Amino acid sequence: MKEADISVLGAENQFDLIGREWMLITAGTKESFNTMTASWGGFGWLWNRPVAFVFVRPERYTHDFIEKSDRLTLSVYPEQYRKALQICGSKSGRDCDKVAEAGLTPEEVGDGVMTFAEARMTIQARKLFKSEMTEEEFLDKDLFTFYGKVRGGFHTVYVVEIEKVFTNE
């Protein structure tokens, strides 16, 4: 992967990037990392910085790695990797080597952050803010359908500064 100007994100449809293409959130070091599929999040401008915001349930193994890391990556993939992203979203790195099962090739980029060689684009980001969602903060109680015994607990929201972008194009 080679570093690209951060402006390449402006050419992307961010709604499709996250909601339709999905992405992998990866945190940790070359020696120990984990990844998970995400289809919730967004990009914007906050505190005079380009940012992304992502949502991760505390039950997810990747949450532990995000908590221990200053940086993480968000990576997107061509359509032919949809099955790999399904594996990374349905299996836990606690129980198996889901990266190997998904057929992905770990790659270190930027400031020692992890991504995968198959990604078409990887965003290196630095954590700026986090907040734990709570039931009391929901103004629209209909959103509780996304939570509960079947789906899991409330998410941790992370706001991360976009530091670098890498592409395979």
N, C-alpha and C positions, 0 to 999 in steps of 0.2 A: 504494500500500500504506500501511496505517496501523499504527503501533506498537500492540501489544497487550500485556497482562500476560503475563509468562513462564509463568504458571500454565496458559495454554491448552494447553501441551504435555502437562499431566496428563490432559487429556480425550482425548488421542490414544492409539491402540494403537501403541506404538512398534515392535512386531514387524511390524505391517502397514506402518507409515510407511516403514520402510527396506527390509524384505524383500519386500514385495508392491508397494507404490506406487513404490519406488525414490526417489531424490533426486538433485539436482544439487549438486555441490560446485563452488563458484566462488571464484576468488581473482584479485586484481589490482586495477587502477584503471579508471576510466571510459575512460581512454586506451588501456589494454592489459590485458586479462584473458583468462582461459580458464575453461572449465567442463567437467565430466565427469559422467557418470552413475555412481552408486554404489548397490549393494544390500547392502553390508556395513557394519556400524557399530552404534552403540547410544547410549543416553542413560543418565545416572545422576547420582549424587551422589559427588563425590570432592574431597578437600581442602577441605571445607566450601563447595563451589560446585556449581552445576548445570553438568554437562559433557556433551559428546558425544565419542565417539571414532570416528575414521574411518581407513580403510586406503587408501593410494594407492601404486601401484607407481611406483618411480623412473622407469620408462620413459615414463610418461604425461606429456604436455606440461603438464597442470595442476599436476603435482608441482613444476615449476620456479616457477610462480606462487605456490604455497603456501609454498615455501621463501623467497621474496623478500618475502612479506607477513606482517604481524602478525595480520591478521584474514582470515576467509573467511566464506562463507555456505553454508548447507545449505538447499535449497529443495525443496518437494514440490508436486505438480501433480495436478489432476483427471485422471481416466482418459483423457479425450479427448486428452491430451498424451503418451500412451504412445509414439507414433511419434516425436515430437520427442526424448524421452528415449532412445529406441533410437538415433537419429542421433547424439546427444551422447555415447553410450557406445560407438559403433562407428567413429566418425571422429575424426581428430586435427585440432586447431586449427592444428597445424604445416602441414598440407597443404591445408586449405580453410577457408572461413568457415562452420563448422558451425552457429553460432548463426543465421545467415541461412537456411541450408538447413533448419534445424529450425523456422523460422518464429517464433522467440522474440524478444521485445522487451527489450533490456537496460534496466535501471533501477537507478539509484543510490539506496541507502537508508542509513539509520543514519549511521555514521561513515565514509561514503564507500565502503562496500562495494557490490559488484554482485550483483544478482539479476535476475529477469525478471518483467515485468508479469503474465505468465500464471500465476505461482506462486500457489497458494492460501495458502501459508505460507512465510516465510523466516526462518531463524534466523541472526542475526549472532553470530559466535563469535571469540574471541581465543585464539591458540595458547598453550598452557601447557607442553606436553611433547611430545617425539617420540622414537621409538626405531626403529631399523632391525631388522626381523626377520632372524634368521639360522637356518640349518639346525640348529645345535647346540641352540637353545632349544626346539625342538619336542619335546614329550614323547610325542605321538601321531604316529608317522611316517606313518600312513595319510593324514595331511593333506597330504603332499607331492603328492597327486594334483591339488591346486590350483596347483601350481607346475611349472616345467620349461620345456623349449624351446617347447612349444605355448602355454602360458599366460603365461609371463613370470617375472620375478624376484620375490623376496620383497617384501612391502609395507613401507612406512614407516607406522608407527602414530602418529597425532596425537591427543592429548587436548586438547580445546578448551573454553574456558569459554563457556557460553551467556550472552551479554550482553543481547541484545534479540530480540524476536520481532515479526514483521510479518505481517499477514494481509490478504487481499483480501475477507474476509467481513464 
